[in-house]
Amino acid sequence: MMDDNWPWPDPRVAGVREHYERMKLLHGLAGTATDPTAKFRLLMASVYSARAIIELHFEAAEQQQLPTTRDALKKTLPEKLPWFNLIERIRIHDFHRFGLTPPNPKMIETFQGGPIKLRAQKGSAFYTVQADGPKAIVTGNSSIDEQRPLLRQNDTFFDDDTRRYVTLEQVVADFLAAVPAVIDQFEKELLP
């Protein structure tokens, strides 16, 4: 007996679509959450699916199932998917570096995750966080090596590409709005 969904979609296409559906569900639940902590956690979970959609594209390119390369996708996908690089940084810091916790409404918080390496050589290296984002100043042969840093103030994250702070809710909403066209293109380009 054949399944009603026959022919079955490619597993990568099905996976990308599933992560999109998870994002929609989690974003919708976050929109109805009255508890700020629950809302933050739901939005963070949706960031994982956003990054999974990107990683599945990369994997398909590496397996030569797409007529492109991972390096080429790193250049073209940010143009199509808002907050592409910020999503990567949020996910890395949450999963690998520190674990991001919900903002505390009783405090004013600023968090700068790194690593950020300052090397002073015949001069100085200075790094500070200001109201309009991070500032790096070097003199002489000094350098500052930033490894996908993440700056967060209360419930906003600093996006290095646009040089502004944005809420996690806006990141997820904008990505969700753009991803269907990317999924359609992925499905059309995927090689058997």
Backbone as a ProteinNet text record, in pm:
[ID]
protein_1_A
[PRIMARY]
MMDDNWPWPDPRVAGVREHYERMKLLHGLAGTATDPTAKFRLLMASVYSARAIIELHFEAAEQQQLPTTRDALKKTLPEKLPWFNLIERIRIHDFHRFGLTPPNPKMIETFQGGPIKLRAQKGSAFYTVQADGPKAIVTGNSSIDEQRPLLRQNDTFFDDDTRRYVTLEQVVADFLAAVPAVIDQFEKELLP
[TERTIARY]
84.2	0	88.7	59.9	138	85.5	178	145.5	84.7	-8	-71	30.5	145.1	245.8	345.4	321.3	411.8	405	507.8	644.7	694.8	770.8	822.4	925.6	926.3	1026.2	1165.7	1266.2	1402.9	1414.1	1489.4	1500.5	1551.6	1643.7	1692.6	1583.3	1504.9	1394.1	1292.9	1260.8	1167.1	1221.6	1351.3	1412.7	1409.1	1439.7	1435.9	1293.6	1197.2	1056.3	1014.3	1060	1025.4	1080.1	1202.8	1258.7	1184.4	1138.9	1058.1	925.8	862.6	737.4	759.9	871.5	903.7	919.9	991.3	1009.3	875.8	786.2	653.6	580	582	513.5	571.8	703.8	768.5	749.7	757.4	736.2	591.7	497.9	357.3	333.7	392	378.3	444	559.8	626.9	540.4	470.2	384.1	267.2	227.3	115.9	162.6	292.5	345	335	284.6	276.3	396.4	465.4	585	707.1	782.7	898.5	1005	1020.6	1118.4	1075.8	949	898.6	911.3	880.3	891.4	1036	1130.8	1272.3	1312.4	1272.1	1309.2	1249.4	1127.8	1065.6	1136.6	1171.4	1242	1382.7	1449	1580.8	1570.8	1468	1449.2	1427	1358.6	1335.4	1464.9	1558.5	1689	1762.6	1746.6	1812.3	1759.3	1630.5	1575.4	1618.2	1630.6	1680.2	1820.9	1904.5	2041.6	2043.9	1953.3	1947	1915	1826.6	1793.6	1920	1999.5	2124.5	2222.5	2237.5	2332.9	2295	2165.4	2122.9	2157.2	2152.9	2199.6	2349.1	2425.9	2570.4	2602.7	2533.8	2559.4	2527.6	2418.3	2383.2	2490.8	2543.8	2650.5	2776.9	2811	2930.3	2916.4	2795.7	2770.8	2747.5	2768.6	2753.8	2612.5	2515.3	2374.7	2318.5	2396.5	2357.7	2462.6	2421.5	2517.3	2597	2643.7	2719.8	2806.4	2882.3	2967.8	2925	2976.9	2949.6	2998.6	3119.2	3173.7	3086.3	3034.2	2945.3	2815.4	2762.8	2640.5	2662.1	2781.7	2811.7	2806.7	2821.1	2813.9	2673	2599.3	2467.5	2353.3	2359.9	2248.9	2228.4	2335.4	2311	2232.1	2240.1	2163.4	2014.7	1984.1	1846.3	1781.6	1863.2	1811.2	1855.9	1762.5	1797.5	1856.7	1952.6	2015.5	2094.4	2135	2208.9	2326.5	2413.4	2533.1	2500	2402.2	2362.7	2305.3	2226.6	2171.1	2284.7	2387.7	2502.7	2568	2587.6	2654.1	2569.3	2440.4	2352.3	2358	2346.9	2347	2480.3	2590.6	2722.2	2739.6	2704.1	2721.5	2628.7	2509.6	2416.8	2457	2500.7	2527	2669.5	2766.7	2906.3	2980.5	2944.4	3031	2979.7	2858.3	2812.8	2675	2588.3	2447.5	2382.3	2291.1	2225.9	2104.9	2093.7	1983.1	1884.6	1760.3	1661.3	1703.7	1668.6	1700.7	1630.5	1694.3	1637.5	1571.5	1438.7	1371.1	1403.1	1465.6	1500.1	1638.6	1707	1843.3	1862.9	1961.5	2010.2	2135.4	2131.8	2241	2309.1	2439.9	2517.3	2607.9	2607.1	2690	2768.3	2898.8	2984.3	3054.4	3018.6	3083.5	3191.3	3290	3403.2	3432.3	3554.3	3671.2	3705.8	3764.7	3818.2	3960.1	4056.4	4197.4	4258.2	4312.2	4379	4529.6	4598.2	4743.1	4806.2	4876.6	4946	5089.5	5125.8	5260.3	5303.6	5394.1	5441.2	5322.9	5229.9	5110.5	5011.4	4884.7	4782	4663.1	4590.3	4466.3	4360.1	4249.5	4144.8	4009.6	3930.3	3797.6	3698.7	3590.5	3489.5	3350.1	3254	3113.9	3049.9	2993.6	2927.8	2780.6	2705.9	2562	2530.9	2616.8	2592.7	2670.6	2715.7	2782.2	2927.9	2996.3	3136.6	3226.8	3333.9	3434.5	3571	3646.8	3782.2	3878.5	3985.5	4085.5	4222.7	4303.1	4439.1	4536.1	4655.7	4762.8	4886.7	4980.9	5104.5	5074.5	5141.3	5121.1	5025.5	4947.8	4855.6	4737.4	4667.4	4552.1	4448.4	4328.2	4218.5	4159.7	4159.1	4108.1	3974.8	3866.2	3732.7	3689.7	3647.2	3600.8	3450.3	3375.9	3229.9	3175.6	3209.7	3161.3	3010.3	2954.1	2810.6	2790.6	2722.9	2691.4	2541.4	2503.9	2362.1	2338.8	2234.9	2192	2045.8	2021.5	1887.4	1825.6	1721.7	1655.7	1688.8	1799.9	1839.5	1980.8	2006	2136.9	2192	2323.4	2385.9	2421.9	2376.3	2407	2522.8	2632.8	2751.7	2730.3	2644.8	2622	2548.1	2445.2	2366.6	2409.6	2495.9	2546.1	2432.3	2337	2227.3	2181.5	2108.1	2051	1915.8	1885.1	1759.1	1709.1	1577.4	1521.2	1525.6	1526.6	1524	1395	1286.5	1158.4	1165.3	1231.1	1244.7	1333.5	1440.2	1530.4	1452.8	1375.1	1299.6	1191.3	1118.3	1009.6	1062.9	1171.5	1227.8	1281	1347	1398.2	1282.7	1179.7	1062.1	998.4	992.9	931.4	1012.4	1143.5	1229.4	1256.3	1244.7	1291.5	1207.4	1077.5	1005.3	1064.7	1104.9	1164.8	1296.8	1372.6	1500.3	1475.3	1373	1338.6	1293.2	1212.3	1168.7	1288.2	1382.4	1501.4	1585	1596.5	1670.6	1611.2	1479.8	1412.7	1434.9	1430.4	1449	1591.1	1689.4	1829.4	1886.8	1819.4	1873.7	1886.7	2004.3	2032	2004.1	1952.5	1922.3	2048
-118.4	0	124.8	216.8	339	446	523.8	636.5	747.5	825	935.6	1043.3	1047.2	1149.3	1106.3	992.6	945	1036.2	1076.3	1037.5	1114.9	1047	1109.5	1214.5	1324.8	1428.2	1380.3	1441.3	1414.3	1437.4	1354.1	1371.1	1508.9	1568.1	1701.1	1806.9	1795	1888.9	1872.5	1747.9	1721.9	1778.7	1764.6	1816.2	1967.4	2032.3	2178.4	2227.3	2163	2201.9	2179.3	2069.2	2040.6	2148.8	2190.5	2296.4	2428.4	2454.2	2573.8	2565.2	2448.3	2430.3	2444.2	2392.2	2408.3	2555.3	2628.5	2771.7	2844	2813.5	2878.2	2846.3	2719.5	2678.7	2750	2746.2	2807.9	2959.2	3022.8	3167.1	3201.8	3121.6	3144.4	3128.7	3025.9	3005.4	3119.1	3164.5	3276.4	3402	3419.8	3537.4	3539	3423.5	3416.2	3400.7	3383.8	3364.1	3492.9	3480.4	3597.1	3605.1	3495.3	3491.7	3522.7	3629.2	3666.6	3556.6	3480.2	3370.8	3262	3225.5	3124.8	3175.3	3300.5	3359.2	3352	3390	3384.8	3241.9	3145.5	3006	2953.4	2989.9	2948	3009.8	3136.6	3203.1	3145.3	3113.2	3051.1	2915.4	2839.3	2709.4	2727.6	2833.4	2857.2	2897.7	2960	2993.9	2866.3	2760.8	2634.1	2578.1	2588.9	2542.7	2633.7	2762.7	2853.9	2812.9	2786.5	2746.4	2609.1	2520.1	2387.7	2399	2490.1	2511.3	2549.7	2636.6	2679.6	2562.9	2490	2378.3	2268.7	2244.9	2145.5	2189.9	2319.5	2371.9	2344.5	2374.6	2352.6	2205.3	2118.9	1974.8	1927	1973.8	1935.5	1983.6	2102	2152.8	2068.5	2033.7	1952	1812.5	1760.9	1628.9	1637.6	1756.6	1783.3	1754.2	1782.5	1769.7	1903.4	2007.6	2139.3	2184.5	2262.9	2311.2	2431.5	2423.1	2530.8	2471	2555.9	2511.1	2576.1	2522.7	2580.9	2725.6	2749	2885.2	2981.4	2935	3019.6	3047	2945.8	2965	3065.1	3064.8	3160.2	3304.2	3321.2	3454.8	3489.2	3389.8	3419.2	3410.3	3318.4	3303.4	3426	3494.2	3614.1	3722.8	3725	3822.5	3787.2	3658.5	3611.1	3590	3562.1	3530.6	3636.6	3721.4	3825.9	3766.4	3837.1	3802.6	3671.6	3632.1	3507.5	3493.2	3593.4	3585.6	3597.3	3679	3692.7	3561.6	3493.4	3363.2	3265.3	3267	3178.6	3210.8	3337.9	3378	3343.6	3369.2	3336.6	3187.3	3108	2962.2	2911	2964	2921	2955.8	3076.3	3116.4	3039.2	3010.2	2935.5	2789.1	2729.8	2585.5	2550.5	2633	2595.8	2677.7	2802.6	2888.6	2914.7	2964.2	3003.3	2951.1	2937.4	2911.8	3044.5	3088.2	3217.6	3200.2	3286.1	3279.8	3393.3	3376	3481.4	3611.9	3725.2	3853.2	3865.6	3930.2	3954	4092.2	4099.1	4229.2	4321.7	4268.4	4349	4412	4383.3	4433.2	4493.5	4579	4623.7	4541.6	4461.5	4369	4398.3	4385	4384.5	4262.7	4184	4064.2	4068.5	4053.1	4046.2	3911.7	3825.9	3696.2	3699.5	3618.5	3616.3	3475.4	3443.3	3516.3	3637.2	3734.4	3854	3867.6	3854.2	3857.6	3991.4	4060.7	4188.4	4164.1	4206.5	4189.1	4326.9	4372.7	4501	4476.6	4540.4	4526.3	4662.8	4726	4861.1	4955.7	4949	5031.7	4980.4	5001	4956.1	4894.2	4813.3	4752.5	4779.3	4839.1	4880.8	4834.2	4769.7	4720.3	4761.3	4825.9	4870.1	4852.5	4841.6	4834.4	4968.3	5031.4	5160.1	5147.2	5251.5	5248.5	5208.6	5246.6	5214.5	5091.2	5010.1	4885.1	4882.3	4774.7	4762	4853.5	4897.9	4981	4917.6	4906	4853.9	4958.8	4983.8	5082.1	5016.8	5025.6	4972.9	5078.4	5076.1	5162.2	5076.1	5128.6	5054	4926	4819	4688.8	4601.5	4660.4	4585.9	4533.5	4436	4379	4330.8	4316.7	4258.7	4146.8	4027.6	3909.6	3870.9	3896.3	3862.2	3730.7	3636.9	3508.1	3495.7	3551	3551.9	3598.7	3721.7	3772.1	3794.5	3798.9	3824.7	3927.4	4034.6	4140.6	4143.3	4139.7	4141.7	4246.3	4326.7	4421.6	4394	4352.4	4315.4	4213.5	4251.5	4154.7	4178.7	4250.1	4274.2	4221.8	4190	4143.4	4242.5	4264	4354.7	4278.3	4330.4	4269.2	4344.9	4275.4	4338.4	4383.8	4316.9	4352.2	4484.5	4506.5	4629.5	4734.8	4694.7	4782.6	4839.5	4750.5	4793.6	4678.2	4712.4	4613.6	4569.6	4442.8	4387.7	4284.2	4274.6	4175.6	4037.2	3937.4	3799.7	3772.4	3831.7	3814.7	3867.6	3981.9	4038.7	3951.2	3897.6	3808.5	3689.8	3625.5	3506.7	3542.8	3650.6	3690.8	3722.7	3796.1	3832.4	3709.8	3620.5	3498.1	3413.7	3399.6	3321.6	3376.3	3506.4	3567.1	3540.3	3528.3	3511.9	3367.1	3275.6	3139	3059	3080.4	2999.8	3008.9	3127	3140.7	3064.5	3063.7	2991.5	2841.1	2795.8	2652.9	2611.7	2693.6	2663.3	2650.3	2741.6	2736.5	2611.6	2580.5	2461.3	2335.8	2325.8	2208.6	2198.4	2312.6	2312.4	2277.1	2319.9	2299.3	2166.6	2101.9	1979.8	1871.4	1817	1714.2	1575.9	1485.1	1350.1	1271.8
0	0	0	-88.7	-100.9	-5.8	44.7	130.8	44.8	101.5	28	-10.3	59.5	31.7	-75.6	-138.7	-242.5	-364.3	-434.6	-400.7	-279.7	-196.8	-76.3	-111.5	-39.2	-69.2	-27.3	-85.7	-45.4	105.4	176.7	322	364.7	287.3	324.9	307	201.4	180.9	293.9	326.2	435.8	566.3	588.7	711.1	718.7	607.8	603.9	628.7	564.5	585.9	731	790.4	930.6	1023.4	999.8	1084.5	1065.6	945.6	921.5	1000.1	997.1	1071.4	1221.5	1271.1	1413.6	1447.8	1361	1384.9	1392.7	1299.2	1300.2	1429.6	1469.7	1592.4	1713.8	1727.7	1844.1	1846	1729.3	1721.6	1759.6	1711.6	1747.4	1896.8	1956	2100.6	2177.9	2130.3	2196.9	2191.7	2080.2	2065.8	2162.3	2211.2	2305.5	2449.9	2469.6	2605.3	2685.4	2805.7	2894.1	2987.9	3005.4	3089.8	3003.3	3033.8	2952	2944.2	3049	3047.8	2949.3	2951.8	2857.9	2714.8	2693.2	2559.3	2509.6	2594.1	2556.7	2519.8	2599.2	2574.3	2443.9	2414.4	2289	2168.6	2180.3	2070.5	2052.5	2163.3	2153.2	2084.2	2115.3	2050.2	1900.1	1861.4	1718.6	1647.8	1718.4	1660.1	1620	1698	1665.4	1532.9	1510.9	1383.2	1268.6	1294.1	1190.7	1149.1	1247.2	1215.5	1148.6	1187	1124.5	975.2	939.2	798.1	721.2	779.1	716.3	707.5	816.7	818.8	719.4	700.9	602.5	460.2	435.2	306.6	290.1	395	389.9	365.6	435.6	421.6	280.1	223.9	86.3	-11.7	11	-76.2	-60.8	62	85.4	24.9	21.9	-37.2	-188.3	-243	-386	-436.6	-350.4	-389.2	-435.8	-422.3	-471.6	-573	-671	-771	-719.3	-595.8	-532.9	-423.1	-356.5	-247.3	-116.3	-7.3	123.7	127.6	74.7	75	-4.4	-117.1	-197.2	-121	-53.6	25.8	138.8	197.7	305.3	255.1	124.2	65.2	17.8	-32.9	-90.9	9.6	103.9	198.8	288.7	334.8	416.3	344	210.7	133.4	130.7	148.9	140.1	276.3	376.4	510.4	610.5	653.8	749.3	877.4	931.1	1058.5	1052.6	933.5	910.9	1008.4	1012.1	1096.6	1244.4	1278.7	1418.7	1471	1390.7	1430.8	1459.9	1375.7	1400.3	1534.1	1561.6	1686.3	1809.3	1800.4	1913.7	1941.1	1837.2	1853.9	1908.5	1857.5	1906.1	2052.9	2090.4	2230	2322.7	2277	2361.1	2373.6	2266	2264.6	2304.7	2265.6	2285.6	2391.6	2407.7	2489.1	2629.8	2646	2778	2814.3	2718.3	2748.1	2781.5	2699.1	2719.6	2809.8	2906.4	3001.4	2972.3	3014.8	2992.2	3059.2	2999.1	3062	3197.4	3289.4	3421.3	3420.5	3429.6	3421.6	3540	3644.3	3761.4	3749.2	3638.7	3622.3	3483.9	3472.9	3343.7	3318.4	3210.3	3184.9	3051.7	3051.5	2928.2	2935.5	2829.3	2821.2	2690.4	2700.3	2582.5	2585.6	2490.9	2480.6	2375.2	2392.6	2300.7	2255.3	2234.4	2281.5	2194.2	2262.2	2198.5	2252.2	2163.7	2204.9	2164.6	2264.5	2240.3	2243.1	2138.8	2129.6	2109.6	2211.9	2202.7	2156.5	2046.5	1992.7	1939.8	2013.1	1978.4	1961.5	2053	2050.9	2153.7	2128.8	2223.9	2150	2225	2175	2280.1	2237.5	2330.1	2276.1	2360.9	2321.4	2428.7	2387.8	2484.3	2426.1	2514.3	2473	2506	2403.1	2420.1	2382.7	2400	2373	2228.8	2135.5	1994.6	1948.3	2042.5	2008.3	2048	2011.3	2049.4	1967.2	2029.4	1963	1986.3	1879.1	1886.2	1833.7	1909.7	1869.2	1885.4	1780.2	1786.8	1735.6	1792.7	1744.6	1725.1	1649.1	1622.6	1547.1	1585.2	1522.6	1603.7	1690	1775.6	1694.3	1753	1683.2	1783.4	1733.5	1811.2	1727.8	1783.7	1714	1777.7	1704.4	1752.8	1688.7	1770.3	1720.2	1742.6	1648	1651.7	1787.2	1825.1	1953.4	1951.3	2069.2	2083.2	2193	2159.2	2254.2	2276.7	2403.4	2439.1	2546.1	2527.3	2629.4	2659	2781.9	2826.5	2730.9	2656.6	2567.7	2420.2	2393.7	2255.1	2230.3	2103.6	2060.1	1959	1962.9	1868.4	1741.7	1628.4	1499.3	1436.1	1414.8	1357.8	1213.9	1140.2	999.8	984.5	1065.8	1056	1157.1	1251.5	1357.8	1442.7	1477.2	1564.2	1651.9	1756	1846	1792.9	1810	1761	1862.1	1875.3	1967.3	1904.1	1987.7	1940.4	1864.6	1907.9	1839.4	1695.4	1675.7	1541.7	1454.1	1512.6	1438.6	1383.3	1470	1429.5	1328.4	1351.9	1261	1120.8	1113.2	983	909.1	980.7	919.8	867.6	949	908.3	780.8	768.6	650.8	523.5	536.6	419.7	382	475.7	451.3	350.3	332.1	233	91.6	49.4	-84	-92.7	15.5	18.5	13.9	83.5	81.9	-58.5	-122.4	-259.5	-353.8	-343	-427.4	-394.9	-266.8	-223.7	-287.7	-283.8	-340.1	-491.4	-560.8	-705.5	-745.5	-663.7	-699.3	-649.7	-557.6	-499.2	-605.9	-615	-716.1	-659.4	-743.5	-693.8	-661.3
[MASK]
++++++++++++++++++++++++++++++++++++++++++++++++++++++++++++++++++++++++++++++++++++++++++++++++++++++++++++++++++++++++++++++++++++++++++++++++++++++++++++++++++++++++++++++++++++++++++++++++

